[in-house]
Amino acid sequence: MKIKYRLWLCFLFIVGWASVAHAKLNIVASTPDVGAVAKEIGKDKVEVMSIAKPTEDPHFVDAKPSFIVKLNKADMLIDGGLQLELGWLPPLVVGARNQKILTGEKGYLIASAGVPVIEVPTSVDRAMGDVHPLGNPHFMLDPLNGKIVAMHICDRLCQIDAANCNYYKDNLKDFTKRLDQKLSEWQKAMEPFRGIKVVTYHKTFPYFANRFNLNVVGELEPKPGIPPSPTHINTLIPMMKNEGVKLILIEQFRERKVPEFVAVQTGAKVVIVPIMVGGQKEIQDYLALFDYTINQIVSALKTKS
């Protein structure tokens, strides 16, 4: 009887050890674009949950109690790092009471570290609108910044889970190779439209525009985060006509009335694009985000030419 009991205890120990050994790392990402890159590197060794929905404005996320539960169990938190999440992420982290994901710990990663940040203001005043003091936070819309983020995630996963480091490095190598191949395709598709003038709703697309040689000449918002006003739109329309603006680029969570009015007045084409993975059913990974966006832009500009 004792022998059977001991064998049973050994069995339970082995099963328990195996479950711990094969447990996936829990990663929480602030936004789905960063989360998608984490999944590329971690694959079946990680579970990735993103807080912001892919179809909502990442500036304004409802800090639900369920997110605190997820953060409490997280082995790693990936924060964008340029204060896009300032209004909703810090209270969730405080509520989670998880030492692993606090600033300075291995489980806390700033995605924007090492990214060439643009539009860093020399001074900040509330009269300037919703200006980000650390620079434009929409860096993931440049695929080369996605590559930088992938390297950071790989390095950090190697620190947290050294036993699987080579696995993560192989995934990084594969992701980088596929991204480089795709980037060549995307740039070739966009080359005929080099320098074309566009207007956007918000300052969401400067990184994308810089990478693919679009010339953003204005925004529908008079200032970042300030809704379009009749005075601003009445000034913007003649400018767009004079500049020959062909494209109005807006995020899918924006209202449509003002962009469509401006399009009618100027002859520009409104193109609505998701800015995060999962924003459309076709966009299931980070590379697909650019496939979809560039296809939408190219299709619109071809009809205008």
C-alpha positions as a Markdown table, in Angstrom:
| # | Residue | x | y | z |
|---|---|---|---|---|
| 1 | Met | 0.0 | 0.0 | 0.0 |
| 2 | Lys | 2.8 | 2.4 | 0.9 |
| 3 | Ile | 4.6 | 1.6 | -2.3 |
| 4 | Lys | 1.5 | 2.4 | -4.4 |
| 5 | Tyr | 1.0 | 5.6 | -2.4 |
| 6 | Arg | 4.6 | 6.6 | -3.1 |
| 7 | Leu | 4.3 | 5.8 | -6.8 |
| 8 | Trp | 1.1 | 7.9 | -6.9 |
| 9 | Leu | 2.9 | 10.8 | -5.3 |
| 10 | Cys | 5.8 | 10.5 | -7.7 |
| 11 | Phe | 3.3 | 10.4 | -10.6 |
| 12 | Leu | 1.7 | 13.6 | -9.3 |
| 13 | Phe | 5.0 | 15.3 | -8.9 |
| 14 | Ile | 6.1 | 14.4 | -12.4 |
| 15 | Val | 2.8 | 15.6 | -13.9 |
| 16 | Gly | 3.0 | 18.8 | -11.9 |
| 17 | Trp | 6.6 | 19.4 | -12.9 |
| 18 | Ala | 5.8 | 18.7 | -16.6 |
| 19 | Ser | 2.9 | 21.2 | -16.5 |
| 20 | Val | 5.1 | 23.9 | -15.1 |
| 21 | Ala | 7.9 | 23.1 | -17.5 |
| 22 | His | 5.6 | 23.4 | -20.5 |
| 23 | Ala | 3.5 | 26.3 | -19.2 |
| 24 | Lys | 3.3 | 29.1 | -21.7 |
| 25 | Leu | 4.5 | 32.6 | -20.8 |
| 26 | Asn | 1.7 | 35.1 | -20.3 |
| 27 | Ile | 2.3 | 38.3 | -22.3 |
| 28 | Val | 0.1 | 41.3 | -22.1 |
| 29 | Ala | 0.6 | 44.0 | -24.8 |
| 30 | Ser | -0.9 | 47.4 | -24.6 |
| 31 | Thr | -1.9 | 47.3 | -28.2 |
| 32 | Pro | -2.6 | 44.5 | -30.8 |
| 33 | Asp | 0.1 | 45.6 | -33.2 |
| 34 | Val | 2.8 | 45.1 | -30.5 |
| 35 | Gly | 1.0 | 42.0 | -29.3 |
| 36 | Ala | 1.1 | 40.5 | -32.9 |
| 37 | Val | 4.9 | 41.0 | -33.0 |
| 38 | Ala | 5.2 | 39.3 | -29.6 |
| 39 | Lys | 3.3 | 36.3 | -31.0 |
| 40 | Glu | 5.6 | 36.1 | -34.0 |
| 41 | Ile | 8.6 | 35.7 | -31.7 |
| 42 | Gly | 7.0 | 33.6 | -29.0 |
| 43 | Lys | 4.7 | 31.5 | -31.1 |
| 44 | Asp | 3.5 | 28.4 | -29.2 |
| 45 | Lys | 5.7 | 29.2 | -26.1 |
| 46 | Val | 3.5 | 32.2 | -25.2 |
| 47 | Glu | 0.0 | 33.4 | -24.7 |
| 48 | Val | -0.5 | 37.0 | -25.9 |
| 49 | Met | -3.4 | 39.2 | -24.8 |
| 50 | Ser | -3.7 | 42.8 | -26.0 |
| 51 | Ile | -5.6 | 45.4 | -23.9 |
| 52 | Ala | -6.7 | 47.9 | -26.6 |
| 53 | Lys | -9.2 | 46.6 | -29.2 |
| 54 | Pro | -7.9 | 46.7 | -32.8 |
| 55 | Thr | -11.0 | 48.8 | -33.8 |
| 56 | Glu | -10.8 | 51.5 | -31.1 |
| 57 | Asp | -8.8 | 54.7 | -30.7 |
| 58 | Pro | -5.8 | 53.6 | -28.6 |
| 59 | His | -5.6 | 57.0 | -26.9 |
| 60 | Phe | -8.9 | 56.2 | -25.2 |
| 61 | Val | -9.3 | 52.7 | -23.8 |
| 62 | Asp | -11.8 | 51.7 | -21.1 |
| 63 | Ala | -9.7 | 50.4 | -18.2 |
| 64 | Lys | -11.9 | 47.3 | -17.4 |
| 65 | Pro | -11.3 | 45.3 | -14.1 |
| 66 | Ser | -10.8 | 42.2 | -16.3 |
| 67 | Phe | -7.6 | 43.7 | -17.6 |
| 68 | Ile | -6.2 | 43.9 | -14.0 |
| 69 | Val | -6.8 | 40.2 | -13.6 |
| 70 | Lys | -4.8 | 39.5 | -16.9 |
| 71 | Leu | -2.0 | 41.8 | -15.7 |
| 72 | Asn | -1.9 | 40.1 | -12.3 |
| 73 | Lys | -1.1 | 36.8 | -14.0 |
| 74 | Ala | 1.3 | 38.3 | -16.7 |
| 75 | Asp | 4.9 | 37.2 | -17.0 |
| 76 | Met | 5.6 | 40.2 | -19.3 |
| 77 | Leu | 4.0 | 43.5 | -20.1 |
| 78 | Ile | 4.8 | 45.3 | -23.3 |
| 79 | Asp | 4.2 | 49.1 | -23.1 |
| 80 | Gly | 4.4 | 51.3 | -26.2 |
| 81 | Gly | 6.5 | 53.7 | -24.2 |
| 82 | Leu | 5.6 | 57.1 | -25.7 |
| 83 | Gln | 2.6 | 57.8 | -23.5 |
| 84 | Leu | 0.0 | 56.7 | -26.0 |
| 85 | Glu | -1.4 | 54.6 | -23.1 |
| 86 | Leu | -0.8 | 57.2 | -20.3 |
| 87 | Gly | -4.5 | 57.7 | -19.6 |
| 88 | Trp | -5.4 | 54.1 | -19.0 |
| 89 | Leu | -2.4 | 51.7 | -18.6 |
| 90 | Pro | -0.7 | 52.9 | -15.4 |
| 91 | Pro | -3.8 | 52.5 | -13.2 |
| 92 | Leu | -4.2 | 49.0 | -14.5 |
| 93 | Val | -0.6 | 48.1 | -13.6 |
| 94 | Val | -1.0 | 49.6 | -10.1 |
| 95 | Gly | -4.2 | 47.6 | -9.6 |
| 96 | Ala | -2.6 | 44.3 | -10.8 |
| 97 | Arg | -0.1 | 44.2 | -7.9 |
| 98 | Asn | 2.3 | 42.1 | -10.0 |
| 99 | Gln | 6.0 | 42.7 | -9.2 |
| 100 | Lys | 7.1 | 41.1 | -12.4 |
| 101 | Ile | 5.7 | 43.8 | -14.7 |
| 102 | Leu | 6.8 | 46.9 | -12.8 |
| 103 | Thr | 9.3 | 49.4 | -14.2 |
| 104 | Gly | 12.8 | 48.1 | -14.0 |
| 105 | Glu | 11.8 | 44.4 | -13.9 |
| 106 | Lys | 12.5 | 41.9 | -16.6 |
| 107 | Gly | 8.8 | 41.5 | -17.2 |
| 108 | Tyr | 8.3 | 45.2 | -18.2 |
| 109 | Leu | 9.3 | 46.1 | -21.7 |
| 110 | Ile | 9.1 | 49.5 | -23.4 |
| 111 | Ala | 8.5 | 48.7 | -27.1 |
| 112 | Ser | 9.7 | 52.1 | -28.4 |
| 113 | Ala | 13.2 | 51.8 | -26.9 |
| 114 | Gly | 15.7 | 52.3 | -29.8 |
| 115 | Val | 13.0 | 53.4 | -32.3 |
| 116 | Pro | 13.9 | 56.6 | -34.2 |
| 117 | Val | 11.1 | 58.8 | -32.7 |
| 118 | Ile | 9.7 | 61.7 | -34.8 |
| 119 | Glu | 7.8 | 64.9 | -34.0 |
| 120 | Val | 9.3 | 65.3 | -30.5 |
| 121 | Pro | 8.2 | 68.8 | -29.4 |
| 122 | Thr | 10.6 | 71.3 | -28.0 |
| 123 | Ser | 7.9 | 72.5 | -25.6 |
| 124 | Val | 4.5 | 71.4 | -24.6 |
| 125 | Asp | 1.5 | 73.6 | -24.0 |
| 126 | Arg | -2.2 | 72.5 | -23.7 |
| 127 | Ala | -3.0 | 75.2 | -26.3 |
| 128 | Met | -1.1 | 73.0 | -28.9 |
| 129 | Gly | -3.8 | 70.2 | -28.5 |
| 130 | Asp | -3.1 | 66.6 | -27.5 |
| 131 | Val | 0.6 | 66.7 | -28.1 |
| 132 | His | 2.8 | 63.8 | -26.9 |
| 133 | Pro | 5.9 | 65.2 | -25.1 |
| 134 | Leu | 8.0 | 62.2 | -26.0 |
| 135 | Gly | 7.1 | 62.2 | -29.7 |
| 136 | Asn | 4.6 | 60.7 | -32.0 |
| 137 | Pro | 3.6 | 57.3 | -30.5 |
| 138 | His | 2.3 | 55.7 | -33.7 |
| 139 | Phe | 5.7 | 54.2 | -34.5 |
| 140 | Met | 4.4 | 50.7 | -35.3 |
| 141 | Leu | 3.1 | 52.0 | -38.7 |
| 142 | Asp | 6.6 | 51.9 | -40.0 |
| 143 | Pro | 7.4 | 48.2 | -40.5 |
| 144 | Leu | 11.1 | 48.7 | -39.8 |
| 145 | Asn | 10.2 | 49.9 | -36.3 |
| 146 | Gly | 8.3 | 46.6 | -36.0 |
| 147 | Lys | 11.6 | 44.9 | -36.6 |
| 148 | Ile | 13.2 | 46.8 | -33.8 |
| 149 | Val | 10.4 | 45.9 | -31.5 |
| 150 | Ala | 10.8 | 42.2 | -32.4 |
| 151 | Met | 14.5 | 42.3 | -31.5 |
| 152 | His | 13.6 | 43.8 | -28.1 |
| 153 | Ile | 11.0 | 41.2 | -27.5 |
| 154 | Cys | 13.3 | 38.4 | -28.4 |
| 155 | Asp | 16.1 | 39.7 | -26.1 |
| 156 | Arg | 13.7 | 40.0 | -23.2 |
| 157 | Leu | 12.1 | 36.5 | -23.8 |
| 158 | Cys | 15.7 | 35.1 | -23.7 |
| 159 | Gln | 16.2 | 36.7 | -20.3 |
| 160 | Ile | 12.9 | 35.4 | -18.9 |
| 161 | Asp | 13.0 | 32.0 | -20.5 |
| 162 | Ala | 16.6 | 31.2 | -21.3 |
| 163 | Ala | 15.9 | 27.5 | -22.0 |
| 164 | Asn | 14.0 | 28.5 | -25.1 |
| 165 | Cys | 16.3 | 31.3 | -26.3 |
| 166 | Asn | 17.4 | 29.7 | -29.5 |
| 167 | Tyr | 13.7 | 29.0 | -30.4 |
| 168 | Tyr | 12.9 | 32.7 | -30.0 |
| 169 | Lys | 16.0 | 33.7 | -32.0 |
| 170 | Asp | 15.0 | 31.4 | -34.8 |
| 171 | Asn | 11.5 | 32.9 | -34.9 |
| 172 | Leu | 13.1 | 36.4 | -34.9 |
| 173 | Lys | 15.3 | 35.5 | -37.8 |
| 174 | Asp | 12.3 | 34.1 | -39.8 |
| 175 | Phe | 10.1 | 37.1 | -39.0 |
| 176 | Thr | 12.9 | 39.5 | -40.0 |
| 177 | Lys | 13.4 | 37.7 | -43.3 |
| 178 | Arg | 9.7 | 37.7 | -44.2 |
| 179 | Leu | 9.4 | 41.4 | -43.2 |
| 180 | Asp | 12.3 | 42.4 | -45.4 |
| 181 | Gln | 10.9 | 40.5 | -48.3 |
| 182 | Lys | 7.5 | 42.1 | -47.8 |
| 183 | Leu | 9.0 | 45.6 | -47.4 |
| 184 | Ser | 10.6 | 45.3 | -50.8 |
| 185 | Glu | 7.2 | 44.4 | -52.3 |
| 186 | Trp | 5.4 | 47.3 | -50.5 |
| 187 | Gln | 7.9 | 49.9 | -51.6 |
| 188 | Lys | 7.7 | 48.7 | -55.2 |
| 189 | Ala | 3.9 | 49.0 | -55.1 |
| 190 | Met | 4.0 | 52.5 | -53.6 |
| 191 | Glu | 6.9 | 53.8 | -55.8 |
| 192 | Pro | 4.6 | 55.1 | -58.6 |
| 193 | Phe | 3.0 | 57.4 | -56.0 |
| 194 | Arg | 6.2 | 58.8 | -54.5 |
| 195 | Gly | 5.6 | 62.3 | -53.1 |
| 196 | Ile | 1.9 | 62.3 | -53.6 |
| 197 | Lys | 0.1 | 64.7 | -51.3 |
| 198 | Val | -2.3 | 63.5 | -48.7 |
| 199 | Val | -4.4 | 64.8 | -45.8 |
| 200 | Thr | -5.0 | 62.7 | -42.7 |
| 201 | Tyr | -7.5 | 63.0 | -39.9 |
| 202 | His | -5.0 | 62.9 | -37.0 |
| 203 | Lys | -1.2 | 62.7 | -36.8 |
| 204 | Thr | -1.4 | 58.9 | -36.9 |
| 205 | Phe | 0.4 | 58.3 | -40.2 |
| 206 | Pro | 3.8 | 60.3 | -40.2 |
| 207 | Tyr | 5.9 | 57.1 | -39.7 |
| 208 | Phe | 4.0 | 55.3 | -42.5 |
| 209 | Ala | 4.2 | 58.3 | -44.8 |
| 210 | Asn | 8.0 | 58.7 | -44.2 |
| 211 | Arg | 8.6 | 55.0 | -44.9 |
| 212 | Phe | 6.5 | 55.0 | -48.1 |
| 213 | Asn | 7.3 | 58.5 | -49.4 |
| 214 | Leu | 3.9 | 60.1 | -49.0 |
| 215 | Asn | 3.7 | 63.9 | -48.4 |
| 216 | Val | 1.3 | 64.7 | -45.6 |
| 217 | Val | 0.3 | 68.4 | -46.1 |
| 218 | Gly | -2.4 | 68.7 | -43.4 |
| 219 | Glu | -4.9 | 67.2 | -41.0 |
| 220 | Leu | -8.7 | 67.4 | -40.6 |
| 221 | Glu | -8.1 | 68.2 | -36.9 |
| 222 | Pro | -7.0 | 71.8 | -36.4 |
| 223 | Lys | -4.8 | 70.5 | -33.6 |
| 224 | Pro | -4.1 | 67.0 | -32.4 |
| 225 | Gly | -7.1 | 65.6 | -30.5 |
| 226 | Ile | -9.3 | 68.7 | -31.3 |
| 227 | Pro | -12.3 | 67.8 | -33.5 |
| 228 | Pro | -12.5 | 69.4 | -37.0 |
| 229 | Ser | -14.0 | 72.9 | -36.9 |
| 230 | Pro | -15.8 | 74.8 | -39.7 |
| 231 | Thr | -13.2 | 77.5 | -39.7 |
| 232 | His | -10.3 | 75.0 | -40.1 |
| 233 | Ile | -12.1 | 73.0 | -42.8 |
| 234 | Asn | -12.9 | 76.2 | -44.7 |
| 235 | Thr | -9.2 | 76.9 | -44.7 |
| 236 | Leu | -8.1 | 73.4 | -45.5 |
| 237 | Ile | -10.3 | 72.9 | -48.6 |
| 238 | Pro | -8.8 | 75.6 | -50.8 |
| 239 | Met | -5.3 | 74.5 | -49.7 |
| 240 | Met | -6.1 | 71.0 | -50.7 |
| 241 | Lys | -7.3 | 72.1 | -54.1 |
| 242 | Asn | -4.2 | 74.3 | -54.7 |
| 243 | Glu | -1.9 | 71.5 | -53.6 |
| 244 | Gly | -3.7 | 68.8 | -55.7 |
| 245 | Val | -4.3 | 66.5 | -52.7 |
| 246 | Lys | -5.5 | 63.1 | -53.9 |
| 247 | Leu | -6.0 | 61.2 | -50.7 |
| 248 | Ile | -7.7 | 61.6 | -47.3 |
| 249 | Leu | -6.4 | 58.9 | -45.0 |
| 250 | Ile | -8.4 | 58.2 | -41.9 |
| 251 | Glu | -8.5 | 55.5 | -39.2 |
| 252 | Gln | -11.6 | 53.2 | -39.1 |
| 253 | Phe | -12.8 | 54.5 | -35.7 |
| 254 | Arg | -13.2 | 58.1 | -37.0 |
| 255 | Glu | -16.5 | 59.7 | -37.9 |
| 256 | Arg | -17.1 | 59.8 | -41.7 |
| 257 | Lys | -19.2 | 63.0 | -42.2 |
| 258 | Val | -16.3 | 65.6 | -42.3 |
| 259 | Pro | -13.9 | 63.5 | -44.4 |
| 260 | Glu | -16.7 | 62.8 | -46.9 |
| 261 | Phe | -17.7 | 66.4 | -47.1 |
| 262 | Val | -14.0 | 67.5 | -47.7 |
| 263 | Ala | -13.7 | 64.7 | -50.4 |
| 264 | Val | -16.7 | 66.0 | -52.3 |
| 265 | Gln | -15.4 | 69.6 | -52.1 |
| 266 | Thr | -11.8 | 68.7 | -53.2 |
| 267 | Gly | -12.1 | 65.6 | -55.4 |
| 268 | Ala | -9.8 | 63.7 | -53.0 |
| 269 | Lys | -10.5 | 60.0 | -52.2 |
| 270 | Val | -11.2 | 58.9 | -48.6 |
| 271 | Val | -9.4 | 55.8 | -47.7 |
| 272 | Ile | -10.3 | 54.1 | -44.4 |
| 273 | Val | -7.6 | 51.9 | -42.9 |
| 274 | Pro | -7.2 | 50.0 | -39.6 |
| 275 | Ile | -4.1 | 50.9 | -37.7 |
| 276 | Met | -3.7 | 47.7 | -35.7 |
| 277 | Val | -3.7 | 44.0 | -36.3 |
| 278 | Gly | -7.2 | 42.6 | -36.2 |
| 279 | Gly | -8.9 | 45.8 | -37.4 |
| 280 | Gln | -10.2 | 43.8 | -40.4 |
| 281 | Lys | -10.8 | 40.0 | -40.6 |
| 282 | Glu | -8.1 | 39.8 | -43.2 |
| 283 | Ile | -5.5 | 41.3 | -40.9 |
| 284 | Gln | -4.4 | 38.4 | -38.6 |
| 285 | Asp | -0.7 | 39.3 | -38.3 |
| 286 | Tyr | 1.6 | 42.3 | -38.4 |
| 287 | Leu | 2.6 | 41.9 | -42.1 |
| 288 | Ala | -1.0 | 41.5 | -43.2 |
| 289 | Leu | -1.6 | 45.0 | -41.7 |
| 290 | Phe | 0.6 | 46.5 | -44.3 |
| 291 | Asp | -0.6 | 44.3 | -47.1 |
| 292 | Tyr | -4.1 | 45.5 | -46.5 |
| 293 | Thr | -3.3 | 49.2 | -46.0 |
| 294 | Ile | -1.0 | 49.5 | -49.0 |
| 295 | Asn | -3.5 | 47.6 | -51.2 |
| 296 | Gln | -6.2 | 50.1 | -50.1 |
| 297 | Ile | -4.1 | 53.1 | -50.8 |
| 298 | Val | -2.8 | 51.8 | -54.2 |
| 299 | Ser | -6.3 | 50.9 | -55.3 |
| 300 | Ala | -7.6 | 54.4 | -54.4 |
| 301 | Leu | -4.7 | 56.2 | -56.1 |
| 302 | Lys | -5.0 | 54.1 | -59.3 |
| 303 | Thr | -8.6 | 55.2 | -59.7 |
| 304 | Lys | -7.6 | 58.8 | -59.2 |
| 305 | Ser | -4.8 | 58.8 | -61.8 |
